[in-house]
Amino acid sequence: MKSIQSIDVSVLPEWARREVYDFFLFVKQRIEHQQALVNADECALLSEDSLAEDWNKSEEDQAWQNFQ
């Protein structure tokens, strides 16, 4: 597969170059969104142990028992 740098898009008409560029932006945004989701999942997993210290206290159970 050729790298992006070696593809000559100048042979395409203007409307086609815009289409290629729009598709590039779409793919780039999708990758960034997926990476943000992965980072959020990692952050949640890393936070779980420290948050569990408070969540597992009896005072916490009492505070939430009216909502169960």
C-alpha positions in Angstrom: 0.0 0.0 0.0 1.3 3.4 -0.9 1.8 6.0 1.8 -0.3 9.2 1.6 2.8 11.2 0.8 3.4 9.3 -2.5 -0.2 9.6 -3.9 -0.6 12.3 -6.4 -4.0 13.8 -5.8 -3.4 16.7 -8.2 -4.5 14.5 -11.1 -8.0 14.4 -9.6 -10.6 17.1 -10.3 -11.2 19.6 -7.5 -14.5 18.0 -6.3 -12.7 14.6 -6.0 -9.8 16.2 -4.0 -12.3 17.7 -1.6 -14.0 14.3 -1.3 -10.7 12.6 -0.4 -9.9 15.4 2.1 -13.3 15.1 3.7 -12.9 11.3 4.0 -9.5 11.8 5.5 -10.9 14.1 8.2 -13.7 11.7 8.9 -11.3 8.8 9.5 -9.0 11.0 11.6 -11.9 12.1 13.8 -13.2 8.5 14.2 -9.7 7.4 15.3 -9.5 10.3 17.8 -12.9 9.4 19.1 -12.0 5.7 19.6 -8.8 6.7 21.3 -10.7 9.0 23.7 -13.0 6.1 24.6 -10.0 3.8 25.3 -8.4 6.5 27.4 -11.7 7.0 29.4 -12.0 3.3 30.0 -8.4 3.1 31.2 -9.0 6.1 33.5 -12.1 4.5 35.0 -10.3 1.2 35.6 -7.4 3.0 37.2 -9.7 5.0 39.5 -11.8 2.1 40.6 -9.5 1.0 43.5 -9.1 4.4 45.0 -12.8 5.2 44.7 -13.7 1.8 46.3 -12.0 2.9 49.5 -14.9 5.4 50.0 -17.6 3.4 48.3 -17.1 0.4 50.6 -17.5 2.4 53.9 -20.5 1.7 56.0 -21.3 5.5 56.1 -21.6 5.4 52.3 -24.1 2.5 52.5 -26.2 4.4 55.0 -26.2 7.6 52.9 -27.5 5.7 49.9 -30.0 3.3 51.5 -32.9 5.7 50.9 -32.2 5.5 47.1 -32.2 1.7 46.8 
